[in-house]
């Protein structure tokens, strides 16, 4: 099956710093990747759709200047949480789309902002 | 954002029992997907359904795409301890975006 790698799996940072999360499709090319946020005991909430070579499309209520997304190649998308604050602490998950509209997910990144 | 109605929200069963869960939507979907998520991990795809009425199996798992295209169910037969986790349904309409259910937490007692 298709493999999506997400790094890091866990990050702790100080308030006010920026954190970058990488999402890679290892054995396929993905023109579209997605970034989700998940709070404890809740479902996945789509934050943005990342398109290779163009600007990301953000969901309503998601600050694009806060959550910077770059999709530099067909196998890599990055999410940068800028000037992180404790309320940004969450589980962030990426997915990459494959033929047949199936999305394969990374293992997630646990962000803790102190 | 939009969410699917997934039920039940949780189930506690004995090892060996079967379990069923379903999702309904007010909107028509072109694709239904079922995922399982373990704690601290990303969702893993279990079954993908593409046609109304389609019935698909993957080992002990069976899922169906409702004929109205507004619902889907997932059955797990002869449950084992490693089936524990959270099961999510997801629907896909005209765009690539997925709409997720709230999840069903499964506990299997050995």
Interface residues (C-beta under 8 A of the other chain):
Chain A: X1 X4 X6 X32 X34 X42 X43 X44 X45 X46 X49 X59 X60 X91 X93 X95 X97 X100 X101 X102 X103 X104 X105 X106 X107 X108 X110
Chain B: X1 X3 X30 X31 X33 X35 X40 X41 X42 X43 X44 X45 X48 X50 X88 X90 X92 X96 X97 X98 X100 X101 X102 X103
